[in-house]
Amino acid sequence: MVERRHFMRIIYQSSATLSQANDEWTAAVCDLSLQGILLTRPTDWQPNHDTHYTVRFCLHECDIELVMDTQLVRHCNDYLRMRIHHMDIDSASHLKRLVELNIGTDELLHRELEQLADLERSINEQ
């Protein structure tokens, strides 16, 4: 199977809130990257035509909350795969630091950041 991911994912487990319009569900973060997040599928969640959601979760042992606007990429019985569409600067900084601490080397982190910048440029050019 060909690996299609451009960004290294890190295992991170935390409870999360998934929201859309007036609906809200409890989920769990399974893993994340600079570009996406994998959540457990809430038991009472059902897909609809709107694929945009907000995901919120706190970093372990602190009150720092990451808030990200996401788009549902794929779902199955157990998981929701979301692409991060937008984050405020504080959430982006904390996510970058979290990835940095878990990737292990500066070289890999810089490669990830360059890929993210390249992806953003190509999206903006379209």
Solvent accessible surface area in square Angstrom, and as a share of the most:
residue,aa,sasa,rsa
1,M,238,1.06
2,V,126,0.72
3,E,121,0.54
4,R,172,0.63
5,R,129,0.47
6,H,134,0.60
7,F,15,0.06
8,M,73,0.33
9,R,54,0.20
10,I,11,0.06
11,I,130,0.66
12,Y,20,0.08
13,Q,127,0.57
14,S,19,0.12
15,S,82,0.53
16,A,5,0.04
17,T,41,0.24
18,L,1,0.00
19,S,24,0.16
20,Q,12,0.06
21,A,104,0.81
22,N,153,0.78
23,D,75,0.39
24,E,123,0.55
25,W,30,0.11
26,T,106,0.62
27,A,8,0.06
28,A,36,0.28
29,V,1,0.01
30,C,27,0.16
31,D,15,0.08
32,L,0,0.00
33,S,1,0.01
34,L,11,0.05
35,Q,25,0.11
36,G,5,0.05
37,I,0,0.00
38,L,17,0.09
39,L,0,0.00
40,T,45,0.26
41,R,51,0.19
42,P,10,0.06
43,T,142,0.83
44,D,104,0.54
45,W,1,0.00
46,Q,119,0.53
47,P,55,0.34
48,N,75,0.38
49,H,176,0.79
50,D,56,0.29
51,T,43,0.25
52,H,90,0.40
53,Y,7,0.03
54,T,32,0.19
55,V,0,0.00
56,R,97,0.35
57,F,5,0.02
58,C,62,0.37
59,L,25,0.12
60,H,104,0.47
61,E,181,0.81
62,C,58,0.35
63,D,131,0.68
64,I,59,0.30
65,E,75,0.34
66,L,0,0.00
67,V,33,0.19
68,M,1,0.00
69,D,60,0.31
70,T,1,0.00
71,Q,57,0.25
72,L,22,0.11
73,V,93,0.53
74,R,128,0.47
75,H,74,0.33
76,C,66,0.40
77,N,134,0.69
78,D,89,0.46
79,Y,86,0.33
80,L,1,0.00
81,R,85,0.31
82,M,6,0.02
83,R,74,0.27
84,I,14,0.07
85,H,106,0.47
86,H,106,0.47
87,M,37,0.17
88,D,68,0.35
89,I,140,0.71
90,D,96,0.50
91,S,2,0.01
92,A,33,0.26
93,S,57,0.37
94,H,60,0.27
95,L,1,0.00
96,K,77,0.33
97,R,124,0.45
98,L,22,0.11
99,V,0,0.00
100,E,47,0.21
101,L,112,0.56
102,N,75,0.39
103,I,18,0.09
104,G,63,0.61
105,T,73,0.42
106,D,94,0.49
107,E,141,0.63
108,L,46,0.23
109,L,5,0.02
110,H,104,0.46
111,R,116,0.42
112,E,2,0.01
113,L,47,0.23
114,E,110,0.49
115,Q,59,0.26
116,L,43,0.21
117,A,41,0.32
118,D,76,0.39
119,L,59,0.29
120,E,79,0.36
121,R,133,0.49
122,S,48,0.31
123,I,75,0.38
124,N,116,0.60
125,E,142,0.64
126,Q,184,0.82
